[in-house]
Structure formats: structure tokens, C-alpha cells
Amino acid sequence: MAAFALRRVLLAALVAITVSAIAFGLLYLSGDPVRALAGENATDEVIQRLSQEYGFDRPIGEQFLSWLGKAVTGDFGKSIYFNTDVAEMIWDRLPITMALGVMALGFAICLSIPLGVLAALRPNTFVDKAALTISLFGQALPNFWFAILLIILFGLTLRWLPISGNSSFAHFILPAVALGYYATPAFMRLIRAEMMDVLASDYIRTARAKGLSTSSVLFKHALRNAIIPVVSLAAVQLGFMLGGSVIIEQVFAIKGLGALAWESISRSDYPVVQALVLVISVIYVGLTLCADLLNAAIDPRLRHGH
Amino acid sequence: MATDLPAENDLLIESAGQAFRRRSLKNIGFMTGLALVALVASIAMLAPILTAQDPYLQNLDQRLIPPFWHLEGTWAHPFGTDKFGRDYLSRIIHGSRISLLIGLFVMVISGLIGSTLGVIAGYFGGKIDAVIMYIITVRLSMPVVLVALAVVSFVGSSLEVIVLVLGLFLWDRFAVVIRAATKRLRGEDFVTAARCTGCPDSQIILREIIPNLMNQLTVIATLEMAQAILLESALSFLGLGVQPPLPSWGLMIAEAKEFVFFDPWLITIPGVAIFLLVLGINLLGDGIRDLTAPEMKN
């Protein structure tokens, strides 16, 4: 286990460094980064000063290493637009997006466990087909459009829920549904497949044979074992949701990381964009690392090759 | 010898092609998907013939006319007009071209990148496989929407840039699935036989491996095309994808956002268009999978 864990941690570190190089490189996409930072009408004097201040006169490798060195200690520089600390800006917004992500995840899991279990209990029947159809339809809905439909129905027509902002718990319900709906098919398919595997196993037959009630067999024995892979999928999906929050936060005017990303991109606030790409990627790398280690700890077969 | 068989038996023996056609006709999902995709594709191809009105022509006297199912709707503009008085039906019809073009090009680019990486990793294994797995992991850990938005915004938005960026991002599923499939094929007897006869690796890959990957490739290609269409609409919705006045469905929804209170049909119509196209492509993909490679299910 130790050898596997070490290898997996090294891979994660390597991936994180590569991603940080890509995040750093984003700045160079616009051509001349100093001009991009200074704006179009900047004088040569300003450009020279900026280039010294940000270190653009140094070789690119050196720039990257110094940026990365600071990033590791939590220093992402200053926003060009607000001249405030980038790390602080991100730190302020992170809890909002995390809350949204966790709620979305909760919604997805609450919806997919019953559907997945029902589908596994009655494969190829109406319930199973209905569950598959729901997931098929879900995958074809553009998420921003689904979000607006939720707004039209629950916000404007029924007036049940607030549609913009993030000042109370109720404000997070519609966004969480819009964001979480997209993870539902993946969870449902996984739970269905896992449950079908588990239900066909010997210990379930034993549990049934010794006369346990159906609910006890299902929830105490089967679901508990089928749920393990779901935990690791949840970690991966949470990572995806942080990235997907860009769209949903825009629709619901939630001031989280996604909104910060969109605003910074449209303001060409490069240091913030770089930091956000890095932070969200590293969170994802960390979550998948945890998921893999968890799986390996539970299932020794995963530690040795594939 | 075949002439000796009784004539009735000929009717009972199906060719592989006949069996395939019989099964596909019975697969409702596949037929629905095929019909939807064929419908949108023919609308896209015949767009100039189908539309009487110019999708770009503004007419400020005729703004925000509701569609025909409303009381005030007219048949002159079956889907009504937008805030600039442009005919909504014409814009929807022309928008299908953008979605399909972006979907197809992204599919080709990401398919080439992903399947090349996947075949190489799966066939050669070892260190090469480890390096490619590392590349795939790097790609998966980057938030697609965020990075695509940033790149499109910093480089400048145009159809070419969007196609390139999405193509460079959406190859991961191709790589993962094709790698696994190639690994499996590599252990098959016919590949071993080819290697025993001294066939070079390039020939084995081209003649033995790739033809056997076609089913999986088609399935992922459809799924990725659907993904690309959804992502394009999201980028356009956020204002960093297809630029006005082009009639991208995602952009049309963004332009109609301010009318969500009084004219929600401006939002529902393009949304339904995206939904039907993506649903059609996904159904087609799932149908092809069920018919050709049912082992890929789940």
C-alpha cells in the first residue's frame, strides 16, 4: 500500500506542476503579456515599469519558477483590476462555491441512489427504463438553459424560490439542482451496476437465506458495499462541479469562484485567472488522489497494476 | 452444394447485414436518434432554401412578435422575431449549421488526437503508456469550461478558435476508451498471429487494430460531438463563444435573457433546438453501441 500511495502521490504532484505551467502559460496566449497587462494606450515608460515589476524582462523559465514558488506559499500576486491580493479574493469566494458544489452533490446523490437501486432491483422493467430515460434527457439539456427553465418555473411562475444572489440557503436550492442534475446519470449508472453486482453475490444470498427482511438485506448489506465506489465518484464529480460553476453562477448571479473567473476573464485580469485555473485544478487533483487512495485501501487488487 | 438446399431454408438464413438492419429497425432509440439527426442535418443543408427571410435582416418596427401559437402571432414569422425584429425561425434554421459544423470539426480534431494517443498507449504499453496516462490525467484535471473561456477570451473569439480549443480539450474520452480497447485487442490471437508472421507494428496497428476499433470510435465520436455542441452553446451563452450577429443557439438564449419575464419563448425555442439535436446524437450513439458493441454498456 505504501509503495502504491507513494507512486500515486508523486503522479499527483507531477500533474499539479504541469497544470501550473499551463495556467502560467495562459498569460502568453495574448501575445505580449506586458501589453495585455498595461492596456492598449500604455506609454513605453509604464510598460517598462510593469515589465520590471512583474519580472517579464527575465527568462520565461525563471518567471515561472518564481511565480510557482510564491503560489506554493499561497501568494498569487495582485489583481491588475482591483490591485488587491488575489489569494484573498479567492479565499473570500471559495466557501460559496464549495457550498454550492456540496449541495449539488447532495442533490445528485439523493436523486440517484433510489433510482439506481430501483433500476438494479428491477432490471429491464419500466422503472429501469424510466431511470435511463431521465438520465438520457438530462445529458441532452444544456445546463444554462435548464437553469433558466428552473428560474421561469420555480422563480417567476410559482414564486417559490429566489432566483438570484447567494444571501440565504434558499438561494442555493435552484443552482444546486441545476448543477447537480448533470452528475445524476453518472451516479445512477454506477449505483445500478454496483447494486446488480452486489445483489448477485453469495453473501446476499446467505443474508436472504437466513431470513433477513428485504429492507435489511438491501440497506444493511447490499447498499453499504455498493456505496464505496460512489464515494470516489463523488470526489471526482465535486471537482467537475467547481469548474462547471462558471456557468451556473453566472445564471443565478452567485458571487462565487465561477463568477470571479468569468468577471476576471472578461476584465483580462490575468493573475486572477491564472490563480483560479491553478486552484481549481489542484483541488481536482487532490480530490482524485483521495478517491484513488480510498479505493486502493479498500480494494487491494487496485494497488497492483491494472 | 448450396443448390441442394430446399428453397424455404434460404428465407431463414440471414446475412450479417440483414440481421443488423432487422435489429436496428427494432431499436426505438436508434431510429429516433437517426431521425432527429437526419432532420437537423437536412435542415442545415437546405437552410437557404427553407428560409424565406434573411436571418440577419433587422426590422425595428417588427420587434418581439410572438410565435404563431400566441394570440398575436402571425404566420409571417412562425417563431416570432427577436429584439432587433429578425425572423426567429430563420435564425434557428441557420443556427443548426453552426452547431453541426462545430460539432463535426471538434469531433474530428479530438478524435484524431485522442485515438492516436489511445492506440499508441494501448498497443505499446510500458513506459509509453505511463507517459500517455500522465498526459490524460493532466488534461482531466483542467476545468474545461474555465480554461476554454480564458483561451477564447485571451486569443480572440472566432469559429476557428472555438473549434480548435474544444478539439484540443475533448479528446480524453477517445484516449481512455481506445486505449482500453487496444489493450484488449493486443492480446487477441489474430494480432499475435500477425506479429508471428513478422508484420511490423505500423501494419498491425493499421490493418488489425484500427479496423476493430471502428465500433467504439463511432460511439465515442457521437458522444463527443454532442458534448462539443453543448459546450459551444455554453461558451456562446457566456458571451465568449460565437459572436453576434451569427445565429448560434447558445448566443440566442443569452440575447433573450433580459426577456425572460415577458417573452420566455425567445429562450425556450433555441433551447429546445439544442436539446433535440443533442438528444438525437446521444440516442444515435447509444443505439450504435447497443447494436455493435453492447459490451461497452455502463
Interface residues (C-beta under 8 A of the other chain):
Chain A: L11 L14 V15 A16 T18 V19 I22 L26 L29 S30 A36 L136 F137 Q139 A140 L141 P142 N143 F144 W145 I148 L149 I151 I152 L156 R189 R192 A193 G239 F240 L242 G243 G244 V246 I247 Q250 G258 A261 W262 I265 S266 S268 Y270 V273 L276 V277 I280 S281 Y284 V285 T288
Chain B: Y134 T137 V138 L140 S141 M142 P143 V144 V145 L146 V147 L149 A150 V151 S153 F154 V155 A226 L230 S233 A234 F237 L238 G239 L240 G250 I253 K257 V260 F261 P264 I267 T268 G271 I274 F275 L276 V278 L279 N282 L283 D286 N298
